[in-house]
Amino acid sequence: MSRRRGFYWSRIIGTVAAFVAVWVGAFLLGDSWWQLALAVALAVVSTQFGFLGHDGAHRQMFDSAKWNEWTARILSGTFAGLSLHWWQGKHSKHHNAPNQIGKDPDIGNGPIAFVPEYVAQRTGFYGAFTRRQGWLFFPLLTLEGAALHVASVRTLIGSKEIKHRKLELSLIALRLTIGFALPFLAMPAGLAVGFILVHFAVFGVLLGGSFAPNHKGMPLVPANEKIDFLRRQVLMSRNVDGGPVTDFMMGGLNYQIEHHLFPSMPRPNLKKVRPMVREHCAKHGVTYTETSLVKSYGIVVRYLNQVGLSKRNPFDCPLVREYRA
């Protein structure tokens, strides 16, 4: 549980430097289709800021709660265009009840149906879309970047009293201004539009694709089911096996089981406790799920298609089966 200040300071400085370097490169390239490669690079950098904001919000970086909070607020807003207030409210509910119907906002009744009972309410075009939602999931992630910006702004401009509302809105406005204005200053208009679209699309896929494998396709829990902390966090989570590249591209979220058990543990320490968590789960007969990134995506697609066709029991949870037996 010890802080890893060297890791986080080097990651923050390096990511800020990469952000600046991308824009310098954009101005140097000018009228060149290589700008689209820089748009992809900017999406990777923006996603890393999202991960850093996530770590700060979980108080993984520093001993001081304020240092963590303000670092997360500034990095998320200025460089990723996301609101810390919006993120904390949504993400805290998810951690308290992962995959629990009616409690986890990540499986709420949105464009994608994660719960079979939502499917019956959908007819016409929406019903046809839902029946094919597994195949459409990853194409839809190209819109996730824009959707996250919209969700952040909508939360901040609501009537509820919010601390630091004006600051967070200003940081997001600054990031969006940079993202929309600088391309038109650095390159021709048509190329600038392409740069913006590619950046938003790849940002959505990278960020959404990092969170999707962790819980989608794992058991759903009935709204009123009571489960102990260990099983609630482990049985509903999935780890993604991989090396340093996977760790980097998923921001440590591939160690999802460990993260849910120890949410304030610094990201680079998660892999160190993984063997101990596996051993503890085996000792107590708790299923520890881990698979490859490609297989996890396959599971997500199949699960969503099954839900869309109303073929999956939402209460297919080992603990529920045990209690019913």
C-alpha positions as CSV (number, residue, x, y, z in Angstrom):
1,M,0.0,0.0,0.0
2,S,3.0,2.3,0.0
3,R,2.9,5.3,-2.2
4,R,4.8,5.2,-5.5
5,R,5.6,8.9,-6.0
6,G,8.4,8.4,-8.4
7,F,6.2,6.3,-10.7
8,Y,3.4,8.9,-10.7
9,W,5.6,12.0,-11.0
10,S,7.5,10.5,-13.9
11,R,4.2,9.4,-15.5
12,I,2.6,12.8,-15.1
13,I,5.6,14.8,-16.4
14,G,6.1,12.3,-19.3
15,T,2.4,12.4,-20.3
16,V,2.3,16.2,-20.2
17,A,5.5,16.4,-22.3
18,A,3.9,13.9,-24.8
19,F,0.8,16.1,-25.0
20,V,2.9,19.2,-25.8
21,A,5.0,17.2,-28.2
22,V,2.0,16.1,-30.2
23,W,0.8,19.7,-30.8
24,V,4.3,20.8,-31.6
25,G,4.5,18.0,-34.2
26,A,1.1,19.0,-35.6
27,F,2.3,22.5,-36.3
28,L,5.6,21.2,-37.8
29,L,3.8,18.7,-40.1
30,G,1.3,21.2,-41.5
31,D,-0.5,19.9,-44.6
32,S,0.3,16.2,-44.3
33,W,-1.9,13.1,-43.9
34,W,0.6,12.0,-41.2
35,Q,-1.5,14.4,-39.0
36,L,-3.9,11.5,-38.6
37,A,-1.2,9.4,-36.9
38,L,-0.7,12.3,-34.5
39,A,-4.4,12.3,-33.8
40,V,-4.1,8.6,-32.8
41,A,-1.1,9.6,-30.6
42,L,-3.1,12.3,-29.0
43,A,-5.9,9.9,-28.2
44,V,-3.4,7.6,-26.5
45,V,-2.0,10.5,-24.5
46,S,-5.6,11.7,-23.6
47,T,-6.4,8.1,-22.4
48,Q,-3.4,8.1,-20.2
49,F,-4.6,11.3,-18.6
50,G,-7.9,9.6,-18.0
51,F,-6.1,6.8,-16.2
52,L,-4.1,9.2,-14.1
53,G,-7.3,11.0,-13.1
54,H,-8.8,7.7,-12.1
55,D,-5.8,6.9,-9.9
56,G,-5.8,10.3,-8.3
57,A,-9.6,10.0,-7.6
58,H,-8.9,6.7,-5.9
59,R,-6.1,8.4,-3.8
60,Q,-3.4,6.1,-5.2
61,M,-0.8,8.8,-5.9
62,F,-0.1,10.7,-2.7
63,D,-0.6,10.5,1.1
64,S,-2.6,13.8,1.0
65,A,-6.3,13.5,0.0
66,K,-6.2,17.0,-1.3
67,W,-3.1,16.4,-3.4
68,N,-4.8,13.4,-4.9
69,E,-8.1,15.2,-5.5
70,W,-6.5,18.3,-7.1
71,T,-4.1,16.3,-9.2
72,A,-7.0,14.3,-10.5
73,R,-9.2,17.3,-11.1
74,I,-6.5,19.2,-13.1
75,L,-5.2,16.3,-15.1
76,S,-8.7,15.0,-16.0
77,G,-10.2,18.4,-16.8
78,T,-7.3,20.1,-18.6
79,F,-5.9,17.2,-20.6
80,A,-8.8,14.7,-20.9
81,G,-11.8,17.0,-20.8
82,L,-13.5,15.0,-18.0
83,S,-15.1,16.2,-14.8
84,L,-13.7,14.7,-11.5
85,H,-17.1,15.4,-9.8
86,W,-19.0,13.4,-12.4
87,W,-16.5,10.6,-12.4
88,Q,-16.4,10.2,-8.6
89,G,-20.1,10.1,-8.3
90,K,-20.5,7.4,-11.0
91,H,-17.5,5.4,-10.2
92,S,-18.0,5.2,-6.5
93,K,-21.4,3.6,-7.0
94,H,-19.8,1.1,-9.3
95,H,-17.2,0.1,-6.8
96,N,-19.7,-0.3,-4.0
97,A,-21.9,-2.7,-6.0
98,P,-20.2,-4.0,-9.2
99,N,-22.6,-5.6,-11.6
100,Q,-25.5,-5.3,-9.2
101,I,-28.8,-4.5,-10.9
102,G,-30.2,-1.1,-10.0
103,K,-27.0,-0.1,-8.1
104,D,-24.2,-0.2,-10.6
105,P,-24.5,2.7,-13.1
106,D,-22.2,0.9,-15.5
107,I,-25.0,-1.6,-16.3
108,G,-27.8,0.9,-16.2
109,N,-30.5,1.1,-18.9
110,G,-28.6,3.1,-21.6
111,P,-28.1,2.6,-25.3
112,I,-26.6,-0.8,-24.6
113,A,-28.7,-3.3,-22.6
114,F,-26.5,-5.1,-20.1
115,V,-29.6,-6.6,-18.3
116,P,-32.0,-8.9,-20.2
117,E,-35.1,-7.4,-18.5
118,Y,-34.4,-4.1,-20.3
119,V,-34.6,-5.8,-23.7
120,A,-38.4,-6.5,-23.6
121,Q,-39.0,-2.7,-23.5
122,R,-37.3,-2.1,-26.8
123,T,-39.2,-2.4,-30.1
124,G,-38.8,-1.3,-33.7
125,F,-35.4,0.1,-34.7
126,Y,-34.2,0.1,-31.0
127,G,-35.2,-3.5,-30.6
128,A,-33.3,-4.5,-33.8
129,F,-30.3,-2.5,-32.7
130,T,-30.3,-4.3,-29.3
131,R,-30.5,-7.7,-30.9
132,R,-27.2,-6.9,-32.6
133,Q,-25.7,-4.8,-29.9
134,G,-22.7,-7.1,-29.3
135,W,-21.4,-6.6,-32.9
136,L,-22.2,-2.9,-32.6
137,F,-20.6,-2.4,-29.2
138,F,-17.0,-1.6,-30.4
139,P,-18.2,0.7,-33.3
140,L,-20.3,2.6,-30.8
141,L,-17.2,3.1,-28.6
142,T,-16.0,5.6,-31.3
143,L,-18.7,7.9,-29.9
144,E,-17.8,7.2,-26.2
145,G,-15.2,10.0,-26.1
146,A,-17.7,12.7,-27.1
147,A,-20.3,11.1,-24.8
148,L,-18.0,11.4,-21.8
149,H,-17.4,15.1,-22.5
150,V,-21.2,15.6,-22.7
151,A,-21.9,13.7,-19.5
152,S,-19.3,15.7,-17.6
153,V,-20.7,19.0,-18.8
154,R,-24.3,18.0,-18.2
155,T,-23.5,17.0,-14.6
156,L,-21.7,20.2,-13.9
157,I,-24.3,22.6,-15.3
158,G,-27.1,20.9,-13.3
159,S,-29.0,22.7,-10.6
160,K,-27.4,20.7,-7.7
161,E,-24.7,22.6,-5.7
162,I,-21.3,21.4,-6.8
163,K,-17.9,22.4,-5.3
164,H,-15.4,23.7,-7.9
165,R,-18.1,23.7,-10.6
166,K,-16.8,26.8,-12.4
167,L,-13.2,25.6,-12.3
168,E,-14.0,22.1,-13.7
169,L,-16.1,23.7,-16.4
170,S,-13.3,26.1,-17.3
171,L,-10.8,23.3,-17.5
172,I,-13.0,21.2,-19.7
173,A,-13.7,24.3,-21.9
174,L,-10.0,24.9,-22.2
175,R,-9.3,21.3,-23.3
176,L,-12.1,21.3,-25.8
177,T,-11.0,24.7,-27.2
178,I,-7.5,23.3,-27.6
179,G,-8.8,20.2,-29.2
180,F,-11.0,22.0,-31.7
181,A,-9.1,25.2,-32.4
182,L,-5.4,24.1,-32.7
183,P,-6.1,21.7,-35.6
184,F,-7.5,24.5,-37.7
185,L,-4.4,26.6,-36.9
186,A,-2.0,23.8,-37.6
187,M,-3.4,22.3,-40.8
188,P,-5.9,22.8,-43.6
189,A,-9.6,22.7,-42.6
190,G,-10.4,19.3,-44.2
191,L,-7.5,17.7,-42.5
192,A,-8.3,19.5,-39.2
193,V,-11.8,17.9,-39.3
194,G,-10.3,14.5,-39.9
195,F,-7.8,15.0,-37.1
196,I,-10.6,15.9,-34.6
197,L,-12.8,13.0,-35.7
198,V,-9.9,10.4,-35.5
199,H,-8.9,11.7,-32.1
200,F,-12.4,11.5,-30.6
201,A,-13.0,8.1,-32.1
202,V,-9.8,6.5,-31.0
203,F,-10.0,8.1,-27.5
204,G,-13.4,6.5,-27.1
205,V,-12.3,3.1,-28.2
206,L,-9.2,3.1,-26.0
207,L,-10.9,4.4,-22.9
208,G,-14.1,2.3,-23.3
209,G,-12.1,-0.7,-24.4
210,S,-10.1,-0.5,-21.2
211,F,-13.1,-0.7,-19.0
212,A,-15.3,-3.1,-20.9
213,P,-13.3,-6.3,-20.4
214,N,-13.3,-5.9,-16.6
215,H,-17.0,-6.7,-15.7
216,K,-19.0,-7.1,-18.9
217,G,-20.0,-10.8,-19.3
218,M,-19.4,-11.5,-15.6
219,P,-22.3,-12.5,-13.4
220,L,-25.1,-10.0,-12.7
221,V,-26.3,-9.7,-9.1
222,P,-30.0,-9.2,-8.2
223,A,-30.8,-5.8,-6.7
224,N,-31.5,-7.1,-3.2
225,E,-28.8,-9.8,-2.9
226,K,-26.3,-9.4,-0.1
227,I,-22.8,-10.7,-0.7
228,D,-19.7,-10.4,1.4
229,F,-17.0,-8.0,0.3
230,L,-14.5,-10.5,-1.1
231,R,-17.0,-12.3,-3.3
232,R,-18.8,-9.1,-4.3
233,Q,-15.5,-7.7,-5.7
234,V,-13.9,-10.9,-7.1
235,L,-16.7,-12.9,-8.6
236,M,-18.0,-9.9,-10.6
237,S,-14.5,-8.8,-11.9
238,R,-12.2,-10.2,-14.6
239,N,-8.5,-9.7,-14.9
240,V,-6.8,-9.4,-18.3
241,D,-3.5,-11.2,-18.6
242,G,-0.7,-9.5,-20.5
243,G,2.7,-7.8,-20.3
244,P,4.0,-4.2,-20.0
245,V,2.1,-3.1,-23.1
246,T,-1.2,-4.3,-21.8
247,D,-0.5,-2.7,-18.4
248,F,0.3,0.6,-20.1
249,M,-2.6,0.6,-22.6
250,M,-5.2,-0.4,-19.9
251,G,-3.7,1.8,-17.2
252,G,-3.4,-1.0,-14.8
253,L,-7.2,-1.8,-15.0
254,N,-6.3,-5.2,-16.3
255,Y,-5.6,-6.1,-12.6
256,Q,-9.3,-5.4,-12.0
257,I,-9.7,-7.9,-9.2
258,E,-6.9,-6.5,-7.1
259,H,-8.0,-2.9,-7.9
260,H,-11.5,-3.7,-6.6
261,L,-10.2,-5.3,-3.4
262,F,-7.6,-2.5,-2.8
263,P,-8.9,0.6,-4.7
264,S,-6.3,3.0,-3.1
265,M,-3.4,0.7,-3.9
266,P,-1.0,2.4,-6.4
267,R,-1.3,1.1,-9.9
268,P,2.2,-0.5,-10.2
269,N,1.7,-2.5,-7.0
270,L,-1.4,-4.3,-8.2
271,K,0.6,-6.9,-10.1
272,K,2.7,-7.6,-7.0
273,V,-0.3,-8.6,-4.9
274,R,-1.9,-10.7,-7.7
275,P,-0.2,-14.0,-6.6
276,M,-1.4,-13.4,-3.0
277,V,-4.9,-12.6,-4.0
278,R,-5.1,-15.7,-6.3
279,E,-3.8,-17.9,-3.4
280,H,-6.3,-16.4,-1.0
281,C,-9.2,-16.9,-3.4
282,A,-8.2,-20.5,-4.0
283,K,-8.0,-21.1,-0.2
284,H,-11.6,-19.9,0.3
285,G,-13.0,-21.4,-2.9
286,V,-13.7,-18.1,-4.6
287,T,-13.4,-18.2,-8.4
288,Y,-10.6,-15.9,-9.7
289,T,-11.2,-15.1,-13.4
290,E,-8.4,-14.2,-15.7
291,T,-8.1,-14.3,-19.5
292,S,-6.4,-12.7,-22.5
293,L,-7.5,-9.3,-23.9
294,V,-8.7,-10.9,-27.2
295,K,-10.7,-13.5,-25.4
296,S,-12.2,-11.0,-23.0
297,Y,-13.4,-8.9,-26.0
298,G,-15.0,-12.1,-27.4
299,I,-16.8,-12.7,-24.1
300,V,-18.1,-9.1,-24.1
301,V,-19.5,-9.4,-27.7
302,R,-21.1,-12.8,-27.1
303,Y,-22.6,-11.7,-23.8
304,L,-24.1,-8.6,-25.2
305,N,-25.6,-10.5,-28.2
306,Q,-27.0,-13.1,-25.8
307,V,-28.6,-10.3,-23.7
308,G,-29.9,-8.6,-26.8
309,L,-31.6,-11.9,-27.7
310,S,-32.8,-12.4,-24.1
311,K,-31.0,-15.7,-23.9
312,R,-28.9,-15.1,-20.8
313,N,-30.1,-15.4,-17.2
314,P,-29.1,-12.2,-15.4
315,F,-28.8,-14.1,-12.1
316,D,-26.2,-16.6,-13.4
317,C,-24.1,-16.0,-10.4
318,P,-22.3,-18.8,-8.4
319,L,-23.4,-17.4,-5.1
320,V,-27.0,-17.0,-6.2
321,R,-27.1,-20.6,-7.4
322,E,-25.6,-21.7,-4.1
323,Y,-28.2,-19.9,-2.1
324,R,-31.1,-21.1,-4.3
325,A,-29.8,-24.7,-4.0
